[in-house]
Amino acid sequence: MQILVVAVGVLLLLAKFVAFFLTNSNAILTDALESIINVIAGGFSLYSLILSALPRDENHPYGHGKIEFIAATLEGSLILVAGGIIIIKSIYNLVEPVPLQQLDIGILLIAVSGVINFIVGYITTRRGKHAKSMVLTAGGKHLMSDAYSTAGILLGLVLIYFTGQFWIDSVVAILFGLIICVTGYRILRSSVAGIMDEADYELLKDIVQALNENRRENWIDIHNLRVIKYGATLHIDCHLTVPWYLNVLEAHDEVEAVGKVVREKIDPSIELFIHTDPCIESSCSICTKLDSCEVRRHPFKARVEWEFNKVIADRKHTLD
């Protein structure tokens, strides 16, 4: 899929620069510069996808998936730079206007490239979400935002064609230069969050809900839940409190049961690292092993729903 993105990007880049040289339009230059970024970022993204697909080795025990965040960071940075260049050049041309020409041919070329960009971007985004690939998703969103920009630029060119007001060209370019900058910032923000292992609260809430709905009586408590992303692979670790008298095999079975729930309800490719804790005296009041526990020291009082804030923290649940 990424090979198709790069190939289409090269063709559209050539078409847009032909349109720019024919028309001398800043708005079309906006599209052309963004296409340069599409090609550069697409090539690096292709390399990152190949690298991230390599099996883990001794030097990379968690795999090579982090390269996807670096690729997305590069793409976001390049988009920001392009947006800045477009805005500066367009402001200059508001002061020093440049006459436009052959707008009819330019409009046709830009319209065709916009349609192609949207189709490829839509397909790439869907593939990226399905494969949980940040690179494909970011690239697809970029192509789709490029198509929306193209639609706005096309509208501006049509207005210029019918009104002859050339200043509209620079105003449209500035507007979409700002939109491009916002797009670049969002991609950059998301990729940096991945590199910094920022917590994905929505995913964590889904995991907590799944565990709450499928609890076993030996799962007395769960806490210190964390998720780390390595490209499309998710690594989860947490602490599971079980009855202190379980033997190693029984405790292992409970760990496997937690893993089964998470994989079935959230993602079958998730890797889990679960540390087991023995229950303590204060656990008795919330432990649901009623008649099956022969060493209970305190009566059962209430079943405690696992709270998101406590599950992600290193704090055990209590009635307090």
C-alpha positions in Angstrom: 0.0 0.0 0.0 2.8 2.4 0.9 4.5 1.8 -2.5 1.3 2.9 -4.2 1.2 6.1 -2.0 4.8 7.0 -3.0 4.1 6.3 -6.7 0.9 8.3 -6.8 2.7 11.1 -4.8 5.5 11.4 -7.5 2.9 11.6 -10.3 0.8 14.2 -8.6 4.0 16.2 -7.7 4.9 16.4 -11.4 1.3 17.4 -12.3 1.1 20.2 -9.7 4.5 21.7 -10.6 3.4 21.7 -14.3 0.3 23.6 -13.2 2.3 26.0 -11.1 4.8 26.9 -13.9 1.9 27.3 -16.3 -0.2 29.6 -14.0 2.4 31.2 -11.6 -0.2 30.7 -8.8 0.8 30.7 -5.1 -2.2 28.6 -4.3 -1.1 25.9 -6.7 2.5 26.2 -5.3 0.9 25.4 -1.9 -0.3 22.2 -3.3 2.9 21.4 -5.1 5.1 22.0 -2.0 2.8 19.7 0.1 3.3 17.0 -2.6 7.0 17.2 -2.2 6.5 16.4 1.5 4.1 13.6 0.5 6.9 12.0 -1.6 9.7 12.5 1.0 7.6 11.4 3.9 6.1 8.5 1.9 9.5 7.2 1.0 10.7 7.3 4.6 7.4 5.8 5.8 7.9 2.9 3.3 11.3 2.3 4.8 9.9 2.5 8.3 7.2 -0.1 7.5 9.7 -2.5 6.1 11.9 -2.0 9.2 9.1 -2.3 11.7 8.0 -5.6 10.1 11.3 -7.2 10.9 11.2 -9.8 13.7 12.6 -8.8 17.1 16.2 -9.6 17.8 18.7 -9.4 20.6 19.3 -5.7 20.0 15.6 -5.0 19.7 13.7 -7.3 22.1 10.5 -5.4 21.7 10.7 -5.3 17.9 11.4 -2.3 15.5 7.9 -0.7 15.7 9.1 2.6 17.3 10.5 3.6 13.9 6.9 4.4 12.9 6.8 7.2 15.4 10.0 8.6 14.0 8.6 8.5 10.5 5.4 10.3 11.6 7.6 12.9 13.4 9.5 13.6 10.2 6.3 13.9 8.2 4.7 16.3 10.7 7.9 18.4 10.8 8.1 18.7 7.0 4.4 19.7 6.8 5.0 22.5 9.4 8.0 23.8 7.4 6.1 23.7 4.1 3.1 25.6 5.7 5.5 28.3 6.9 7.1 28.7 3.5 3.8 29.0 1.8 2.6 31.6 4.3 5.8 33.7 3.9 5.8 33.6 0.1 2.0 34.4 -0.1 2.4 37.4 2.2 5.3 38.7 0.0 3.1 38.3 -3.1 0.3 40.3 -1.5 2.8 43.2 -1.4 4.4 42.3 -4.8 1.6 40.8 -6.9 2.4 38.4 -9.6 0.1 38.1 -12.7 -1.5 34.7 -13.3 -2.0 32.9 -16.6 -3.5 29.8 -18.1 -5.8 29.2 -15.2 -8.1 26.9 -17.1 -5.3 24.3 -17.5 -4.2 24.8 -14.0 -7.7 24.3 -12.6 -8.1 21.0 -14.6 -4.7 19.6 -13.4 -5.4 20.5 -9.7 -8.9 19.1 -9.8 -7.7 15.7 -11.1 -4.9 15.5 -8.6 -7.3 16.4 -5.8 -9.7 13.5 -6.6 -6.8 11.0 -6.9 -5.3 12.2 -3.6 -8.7 11.8 -1.8 -9.2 8.2 -3.1 -5.7 7.1 -2.2 -5.8 8.8 1.2 -9.1 7.2 2.1 -8.0 3.7 1.2 -4.6 4.3 3.0 -6.3 5.5 6.2 -8.7 2.5 6.3 -5.8 0.1 5.8 -3.8 1.9 8.5 -6.6 1.7 11.1 -7.2 -2.0 10.3 -3.4 -2.8 10.6 -3.1 -0.4 13.6 -0.2 1.3 11.7 0.5 4.9 12.8 2.5 5.5 9.6 -0.2 4.4 7.2 -2.9 6.2 9.2 -0.9 9.5 9.4 0.0 9.3 5.7 -3.6 8.6 4.7 -4.9 11.5 6.8 -2.3 13.7 5.3 -3.4 12.8 1.8 -7.0 13.4 2.6 -6.3 16.8 4.2 -4.2 17.6 1.1 -7.3 16.7 -1.0 -9.5 19.0 1.1 -6.9 21.8 0.7 -6.9 21.2 -3.0 -10.7 21.6 -3.1 -10.4 25.0 -1.3 -7.6 26.0 -3.6 -9.6 25.0 -6.6 -12.5 27.2 -5.4 -10.1 30.1 -5.1 -8.8 29.6 -8.6 -12.3 29.4 -10.0 -13.1 32.8 -8.3 -9.9 34.3 -9.7 -10.8 33.0 -13.2 -14.2 34.6 -13.2 -13.4 37.8 -11.3 -9.8 38.6 -12.3 -8.9 39.5 -8.7 -5.4 38.1 -8.4 -5.0 39.0 -4.7 -7.4 36.1 -3.9 -4.7 33.7 -4.9 -2.3 34.8 -2.1 -5.2 35.0 0.5 -6.2 31.4 -0.3 -2.6 30.3 -0.1 -2.2 31.9 3.3 -5.4 30.3 4.6 -4.4 26.8 3.5 -0.9 27.3 4.6 -2.3 27.7 8.1 -4.4 24.6 7.7 -1.3 22.7 6.6 0.5 23.9 9.7 -2.3 22.7 12.0 -2.2 19.3 10.3 1.5 19.1 10.7 1.3 20.0 14.4 -1.3 17.3 15.0 0.7 14.6 13.4 3.9 15.8 15.2 2.0 15.9 18.5 0.7 12.4 18.1 4.1 10.9 17.1 5.9 12.6 20.0 3.3 11.3 22.4 4.1 7.8 21.1 7.8 8.2 21.5 7.3 9.5 25.0 5.0 6.5 25.8 2.1 8.8 26.7 -0.8 6.9 28.2 -3.7 6.0 25.9 -6.6 6.6 28.3 -9.3 5.5 25.9 -7.6 2.1 25.4 -6.9 1.7 29.2 -10.6 2.5 30.0 -11.7 -0.2 27.5 -9.3 -2.7 29.1 -10.5 -1.9 32.6 -14.2 -2.2 31.5 -13.5 -5.6 29.9 -11.8 -6.9 33.0 -14.6 -5.7 35.2 -17.2 -7.4 33.1 -15.3 -10.7 33.0 -13.9 -11.0 36.5 -13.1 -14.3 38.2 -13.3 -14.8 41.9 -9.5 -15.3 42.2 -8.9 -11.9 40.6 -9.0 -10.0 43.9 -7.5 -6.8 42.6 -5.7 -5.4 39.5 -3.6 -2.2 39.5 -0.5 -0.6 38.0 -1.9 -1.2 34.5 0.2 0.3 31.7 0.3 0.2 27.9 3.3 0.8 25.7 3.0 1.0 21.9 5.7 -0.3 19.6 4.3 0.5 16.2 1.2 -1.7 15.7 2.1 -3.9 18.7 0.7 -3.2 22.2 2.6 -4.3 25.3 0.6 -4.3 28.5 1.8 -4.9 32.0 -0.1 -4.9 35.3 -0.2 -6.4 38.8 -2.9 -9.0 39.6 -3.7 -9.8 43.2 -4.7 -13.4 43.8 -5.2 -15.6 46.9 -1.9 -16.0 48.6 -2.2 -19.8 48.9 -2.4 -20.5 45.1 0.4 -22.6 43.8 2.5 -21.5 40.9 0.4 -23.4 38.3 -2.9 -22.0 39.7 -1.5 -18.5 39.7 -0.3 -19.0 36.2 -3.8 -20.1 35.1 -5.3 -16.8 36.5 -2.7 -14.8 34.6 -3.5 -16.7 31.4 -7.2 -16.0 32.0 -6.6 -12.2 32.2 -4.6 -12.4 29.0 -7.4 -14.3 27.2 -10.0 -11.7 28.2 -7.9 -8.8 27.0 -7.0 -10.4 23.7 -10.6 -11.5 23.0 -12.2 -8.2 24.0 -9.5 -5.7 22.9 -6.9 -7.0 20.5 -5.7 -10.5 19.8 -2.1 -9.3 19.1 -1.6 -7.7 22.5 1.4 -8.9 24.6 0.8 -9.0 28.4 3.3 -9.1 31.2 1.4 -9.7 34.4 3.0 -9.7 37.9 1.0 -11.6 40.6 0.7 -10.2 44.1 -0.5 -12.3 47.1 -3.7 -11.0 48.8 -3.3 -9.3 52.2 -5.5 -9.1 55.3 -7.3 -5.9 54.1 -8.3 -7.7 50.9 -10.7 -10.0 52.7 -13.5 -7.4 52.9 -13.7 -7.1 49.1 -12.7 -10.7 48.1 -15.7 -12.5 46.5 -14.4 -16.1 47.4 -17.1 -16.6 50.0 -17.4 -20.3 50.9 -14.4 -21.4 49.0 -11.8 -19.6 51.1 -10.8 -21.4 54.3 -8.3 -18.9 55.5 -10.5 -15.8 55.5 -9.7 -13.4 58.4 -12.5 -10.9 57.9 -16.0 -11.1 56.5 -16.9 -10.1 53.0 -18.5 -6.6 52.9 -18.9 -5.5 49.3 -17.6 -6.2 45.7 -15.6 -3.2 44.6 -15.7 -2.2 41.0 -12.2 -1.5 39.7 -11.8 2.2 39.2 -9.9 3.5 36.2 -7.8 5.9 38.3 -6.7 3.2 40.8 -6.1 0.6 38.1 -3.6 2.7 36.3 -1.9 3.8 39.6 0.1 1.6 41.9 -2.8 1.5 44.5 -4.8 -1.5 45.5 -8.6 -1.2 45.8 -10.2 -1.0 49.2 -13.5 0.0 50.7 -12.0 3.3 52.0 
